[in-house]
Amino acid sequence: MIVVAGEALIDLVPSSQGPCLDGQLPALLPRRGGGPYNTAVALGRLGSPTAFCSRVSTDSFGEALLNGLRSGGVDTSLVQRGAEPTTLAVADISPDGSAGYGFYADGTADRLFTLPPELPATVRALSLGTCSLVLEPGASAYESLLRREAARGVFTALDPNVRPGLIPDPDAYRARFRSWLPHVALLKLSEEDALWLAGRDAAADGGPGSATGGDAADAGTDSGRSALLAAAREWLAAGPAAIVLTHGGAGLTVLTRDGRELAVPGERVTVVDTIGAGDTVNAALLHRLDAHDALSHAALAALGDKDWEDILRFAARAAAITCSRAGAEPPYATELAA
């Protein structure tokens, strides 16, 4: 079983990407979301035995979130409940389909997560990331879960999915991120997040960063790529066996601890929006790694180039399907088999 730990929230997504013809604001449509939540649903749809570990409100949004997990075949026995409201994330969709978010998370249920007992012996992998590792007091509990389960040999995957607006002290967060790396087997990052974590943010670059953190354009410059690769090598030396970088429509790259670098292109698709695309990549990577019997640090390090090409292409196909429809709607296994 794969356990995904982290927040479940409601995305409020504009019903249209531009102003309404009558000058009114577009309606906000509630959609189930949260990076870890989306990852769990995507794993369930792909057919991986999956459990979700979080704290979910008893309000109507919380019930809808649990129903979404159950309908996707995800085990909810590790979900804690609370009377506090569900976190809301208001999405701002750009003309190219990329999304930025404003969060309403004060006093919400998911951030009051507490460390659960040791996970079941059937758990082979633990995936964490996004807001849950930022917002206290829950962040410290999730961090403790990462450290404890890694120490007992559980394969761990981390996607920081950086939300700069929630991080009051970027340097402190970057230091905390580095402290997690000895306990992480697989690190997945967008190139924007990698640049932000490497310190290539607005202050460092002399210009504004993107809504998701970092400057995407900087990755295409020689200095930006050099900074990204140098940071990635430093992170690999700290613990992970591999880092997977996503480049939006340009595809994915894996960097391995033994110095290999392999890239695959993205799948061409008409993008509706990118909500949940990175979360789908997380799920697809874990699902395909399991198919290669590579849910261990040693097995991950031993994967060959052809194995990685298969894994990355599978993730690219899965993410493309998610981008082709509105909201975080990851594909089912049958869609990828076609």
For each residue, the residues with C-beta under 8 A, 3 or more apart:
1: 49 50 51 75 120 122 123 124
2: 43 48 49 50 51 123 124 125 126 127 286 290 295
3: 50 51 52 53 78 119 123 125 126 127
4: 36 37 39 40 43 50 51 52 53 126 127 128
5: 36 52 53 54 126 127 128 132 142 145
6: 34 35 36 37 39 53 54 128 129 130 131 132 133 142
7: 34 35 36 37 54 87 110 111 130 131 132 135
8: 32 33 34 36 37 52 54 56 62 65 69 86 110
9: 33 34 37 65 86 87 88 89 105 108 110 131
10: 30 31 32 33 61 64 65 86 87 88 89
11: 30 31 32 33 89 90 91 101 275 327 328
12: 28 29 30 31 88 89 90 91
13: 28 29 30 31 91 93 273 275 326 327
14: 17 26 27 28 29 91 92 93
15: 26 27 28 29
16: 20 26
17: 14 93 94 95
18: 26 95
19: 23 24 25 26
20: 16 23 24 25 26
21:
22:
23: 19 20
24: 19 20
25: 19 20
26: 14 15 16 18 19 20
27: 14 15
28: 12 13 14 15 90
29: 12 13 14 15 327
30: 10 11 12 13 61 64
31: 10 11 12 13 275 327 328
32: 8 10 11 37 41 64 65 68 328
33: 8 9 10 11 37 38 89 275 276 327 328
34: 6 7 8 9 37 38 87 89 110 130 131
35: 6 7 38 39 129 130 131 159 161 278 279 282
36: 4 5 6 7 8 39 40 52 54 127 128 129 130 132 279
37: 4 6 7 8 9 32 33 34 40 41 52 54 65 68 69
38: 33 34 35 41 42 276 279 280 283 328 330
39: 4 6 35 36 42 43 127 129 159 279 280 282 283
40: 4 36 37 43 44 50 51 52 69 72 74 283
41: 32 37 38 44 45 68 69 72 74 328 330
42: 38 39 45 46 276 279 280 282 283 284 318 322 330 331
43: 2 4 39 40 46 48 50 74 283 286 287
44: 40 41 47 48 50 69 72 73 74
45: 41 42 72 73 330 331 332 333
46: 42 43 283 284 287 318 330 331 332 333 336
47: 44 73 287 333
48: 2 43 44 283 286 287 290
49: 1 2 75
50: 1 2 3 4 40 43 44 73 74 75
51: 1 2 3 4 40 74 75 76 77 78 123
52: 3 4 5 8 36 37 40 69 74 75 76 78 79
53: 3 4 5 6 78 79 116 119 145
54: 5 6 7 8 36 37 78 79 80 110 113 132
55: 79 80 81 82 109 110 111 112 113 114 138
56: 8 62 65 66 79 80 81 82 86 109 110
57: 61 62 81 82 83 84 85 86 108 109 110
58: 62 63 81 82 83 109
59: 62 63 83 85 86
60: 63 64
61: 10 30 57 64 65 85 86
62: 8 56 57 58 59 65 66 81 86 109
63: 58 59 60 66 67
64: 10 30 32 60 61 67 68
65: 8 9 10 32 37 56 61 62 68 69 86
66: 56 62 63 69 70 76 79
67: 63 64 70 71
68: 32 37 41 64 65 71 72
69: 8 37 40 41 44 52 65 66 72 74 76 79
70: 66 67 73 74 76
71: 67 68
72: 40 41 44 45 68 69
73: 44 45 47 50 70
74: 40 41 43 44 50 51 52 69 70
75: 1 49 50 51 52 78
76: 51 52 66 69 70 79
77: 51
78: 3 51 52 53 54 75 116 119
79: 52 53 54 55 56 66 69 76
80: 54 55 56 113 114 116
81: 55 56 57 58 62 109
82: 55 56 57 58 109 112
83: 57 58 59 109
84: 57 107 108 109 112
85: 57 59 61 107 108 109
86: 8 9 10 56 57 59 61 62 65 108 109 110
87: 7 9 10 34 103 104 105 108 109 110 111 131
88: 9 10 12 103 104 105
89: 9 10 11 12 33 34 101 102 103 104
90: 11 12 28 101 102 103 104
91: 11 12 13 14 99 100 101 275
92: 14 99 100 101 102 211
93: 13 14 17 97 98 99 273 275
94: 17 97 98 99 100
95: 17 18
96: 271
97: 93 94 271 272 273 274 323
98: 93 94 211 212 248 273 274
99: 91 92 93 94 211 273 274 275
100: 91 92 94 210 211 212
101: 11 89 90 91 92 163 165 211
102: 89 90 92 165
103: 87 88 89 90 131 163 165 166
104: 87 88 89 90 108
105: 9 87 88 108 110 111 131 135 166
106:
107: 84 85
108: 9 57 84 85 86 87 104 105 111 112
109: 55 56 57 58 62 81 82 83 84 85 86 87 112
110: 7 8 9 34 54 55 56 57 86 87 105 113 131 132 135 138
111: 7 55 87 105 108 131 132 135 136 137 138 139
112: 55 82 84 108 109 137 138
113: 54 55 80 110 132 138 141 142
114: 55 80 138 141
115: 141 144 145 148
116: 53 78 80 119 145
117:
118: 148 152
119: 3 53 78 116 123 126 149 154
120: 1 123
121:
122: 1
123: 1 2 3 51 119 120 126 149 154
124: 1 2 154 155 290 295
125: 2 3 154 155 156 157 286 290 295
126: 2 3 4 5 119 123 145 146 149 150 154 155 156 157
127: 2 3 4 5 36 39 156 157 158 159 282 286
128: 4 5 6 36 132 133 142 145 146 156 157 158 159
129: 6 35 36 39 132 133 158 159 160 161 282
130: 6 7 34 35 36 133 134 159 160 161 163
131: 6 7 9 34 35 87 103 105 110 111 134 135 161 163 166
132: 5 6 7 36 54 110 111 113 128 129 135 138 139 142
133: 6 128 129 130 139 142 143 160 180
134: 130 131 139 163 166 167 173
135: 7 105 110 111 131 132 138 139 166
136: 111 139 140
137: 111 112 140 141
138: 55 110 111 112 113 114 132 135 141 142
139: 111 132 133 134 135 136 142 143
140: 136 137 143 144
141: 113 114 115 137 138 144 145
142: 5 6 113 128 132 133 138 139 145 146
143: 133 139 140 146 147 176 180
144: 115 140 141 147 148
145: 5 53 115 116 126 128 141 142 148 149
146: 126 128 142 143 149 150 156 158 180 183 184
147: 143 144 150 151 183
148: 115 118 144 145 151 152
149: 119 123 126 145 146 152 154 156
150: 126 146 147 153 154 156 183 184 185
151: 147 148 183
152: 118 148 149
153: 150 296
154: 119 123 124 125 126 149 150
155: 124 125 126 185 186 295 296 297 300
156: 125 126 127 128 146 149 150 183 184 185 186
157: 125 126 127 128 184 185 186 187 188 282 285 286
158: 127 128 129 146 180 184 186 187 188
159: 35 39 127 128 129 130 187 188 189 278 279 282
160: 129 130 133 177 189 193 197
161: 35 129 130 131 190 193 278 279
162: 167 192 193 196 197 212 213 214
163: 101 103 130 131 134 166 167 212 213
164: 167 170 196 201 209 212 213
165: 101 102 103
166: 103 105 131 134 135 163
167: 134 162 163 164 170 173
168:
169: 172 173
170: 164 167 173 174 196 201
171: 174 175
172: 169 175 176
173: 134 167 169 170 176 177
174: 170 171 177 178 197 199
175: 171 172 178 179
176: 143 172 173 179 180
177: 160 173 174 180 181 197
178: 174 175 181 235 238
179: 175 176 182
180: 133 143 146 158 176 177 183 184
181: 177 178 184 187 235 238 239 240
182: 179 238 239
183: 146 147 150 151 156 180 239
184: 146 150 156 157 158 180 181 187 239 240
185: 150 155 156 157 239 240 241 242 296 297 300
186: 155 156 157 158 240 241 242 243 244 285 289 300
187: 157 158 159 181 184 235 240 242 243 244
188: 157 158 159 243 244 245 246 278 281 282 285
189: 159 160 193 194 197 243 244 245 246
190: 161 193 194 212 245 246 247 248 278
191: 194 195 214 216 219 228 245 246 247
192: 162 195 196 210 212 213 214 215 216 219
193: 160 161 162 189 190 196 197 212 213 214
194: 189 190 191 197 198 214 219 228 231 232 245
195: 191 192 198 200 201 213 214 215 216 218 219 224 227 228
196: 162 164 170 192 193 199 200 201 209 213 214
197: 160 162 174 177 189 193 194 231
198: 194 195 227 228 230 231
199: 174 196 204 227
200: 195 196 204 205 214 215 218 224 227 228
201: 164 170 195 196 204 205 209 213 214 215
202: 205 206 207 208 209 215
203: 206
204: 199 200 201
205: 200 201 202 209 215 218
206: 202 203
207: 202 215
208: 202 215
209: 164 196 201 202 205 213 214 215
210: 100 192 213 214 215 216
211: 92 98 99 100 101
212: 98 100 162 163 164 190 192 193
213: 162 163 164 192 193 195 196 201 209 210
214: 162 191 192 193 194 195 196 200 201 209 210 218
215: 192 195 200 201 202 205 207 208 209 210 218 219 224
216: 191 192 195 210 219 248
217: 220 221 224
218: 195 200 205 214 215 221 223 224
219: 191 192 194 195 215 216 224 225 228 247
220: 217 224 225
221: 217 218 224 225
222: 225 226
223: 218 226 227
224: 195 200 215 217 218 219 220 221 227 228
225: 219 220 221 222 228 229
226: 222 223 229 230
227: 195 198 199 200 223 224 230 231
228: 191 194 195 198 200 219 224 225 231 232 245
229: 225 226 232 233 255
230: 198 226 227 233 234
231: 194 197 198 227 228 234 235
232: 194 228 229 235 236 243 245 255
233: 229 230 236 237 255
234: 230 231 237 238
235: 178 181 187 231 232 238 239 240 243
236: 232 233 239 240 241 242 243 255 256 257
237: 233 234 257
238: 178 181 182 234 235
239: 181 182 183 184 185 235 236
240: 181 184 185 186 187 235 236 243 257
241: 185 186 236 256 257 297 298 300 301
242: 185 186 187 236 254 255 256 257 300 301 303
243: 186 187 188 189 232 235 236 240 254 255
244: 186 187 188 189 252 253 254 281 285 312 315
245: 188 189 190 191 194 228 232 252 253 254 255
246: 188 189 190 191 251 252 278 281 319
247: 190 191 219 250 251 252 253 266
248: 98 190 216 266 274
249: 266 268 271
250: 247 265 266
251: 246 247 263 264 265 266 312 316
252: 244 245 246 247 263 264 266 281 312 315 316
253: 244 245 247 261 262 263 264 312
254: 242 243 244 245 260 261 262 263 308 311 312
255: 229 232 233 236 242 243 245 260 261
256: 236 241 242 259 260 261 301 303 308
257: 236 237 240 241 242 301
258: 301
259: 256
260: 254 255 256 305
261: 253 254 255 256
262: 253 254 305 308 309 312
263: 251 252 253 254 312
264: 251 252 253 309 312 313 316
265: 250 251 316
266: 247 248 249 250 251 252 316 319 320
267: 316 317 319 320
268: 249 320
269: 320 321 323 324
270: 324
271: 96 97 249 274 323 324
272: 97 323 324 325 326
273: 13 93 97 98 99 323 326 327
274: 97 98 99 248 271 277 278 323
275: 11 13 31 33 91 93 99 322 326 327 328
276: 33 38 42 279 280 322 327 328 329 330
277: 274 280 281 319 322 323
278: 35 159 161 188 190 246 274 281 282 319
279: 35 36 38 39 42 159 161 276 282 283 328 330
280: 38 39 42 276 277 283 284 315 318 319 321 322 328 330 331
281: 188 244 246 252 277 278 284 285 315 318 319
282: 35 39 42 127 129 157 159 188 278 279 285 286
283: 38 39 40 42 43 46 48 279 280 286 287 318 330
284: 42 46 280 281 287 288 314 315 317 318 319
285: 157 186 188 244 281 282 288 289 311 315
286: 2 43 48 125 127 157 282 283 289 290 295
287: 43 46 47 48 283 284 290 291 314
288: 284 285 291 292 310 311 314 315
289: 186 285 286 292 294 295 300 311
290: 2 48 124 125 286 287 293 294 295
291: 287 288
292: 288 289 299 303 307 310 311
293: 290 299
294: 289 290 299 300 302 303 307
295: 2 124 125 155 286 289 290 299 300
296: 153 155 185 299 300
297: 155 185 241 300 301
298: 241 301 302
299: 292 293 294 295 296 302 303
300: 155 185 186 241 242 289 294 295 296 297 303
301: 241 242 256 257 258 297 298
302: 294 298 299
303: 242 256 292 294 299 300 307 308 311
304: 307 308
305: 260 262 308 309
306: 309 310
307: 292 294 303 304 310 311
308: 254 256 262 303 304 305 311 312
309: 262 264 305 306 312 313
310: 288 292 306 307 313 314
311: 254 285 288 289 292 303 307 308 314 315
312: 244 251 252 253 254 262 263 264 308 309 315 316
313: 264 309 310 316 317
314: 284 287 288 310 311 317 318 336
315: 244 252 280 281 284 285 288 311 312 318 319
316: 251 252 264 265 266 267 312 313 319 320
317: 267 284 313 314 320 321 336
318: 42 46 280 281 283 284 314 315 321 322 330 331 336
319: 246 266 267 277 278 280 281 284 315 316 322 323
320: 266 267 268 269 316 317 323 324
321: 269 280 317 318 324 325 330 331 335 336
322: 42 275 276 277 280 318 319 325 328 329 330 331
323: 97 269 271 272 273 274 277 319 320
324: 269 270 271 272 320 321
325: 272 321 322 329
326: 13 272 273 275 329
327: 11 13 29 31 33 273 275 276
328: 11 31 32 33 38 41 275 276 279 280 322
329: 276 322 325 326
330: 38 41 42 45 46 276 279 280 283 318 321 322
331: 42 45 46 280 318 321 322 335 336
332: 45 46 335 336
333: 45 46 47 336 337
334: 337 338
335: 321 331 332 338
336: 46 314 317 318 321 331 332 333
337: 333 334
338: 334 335
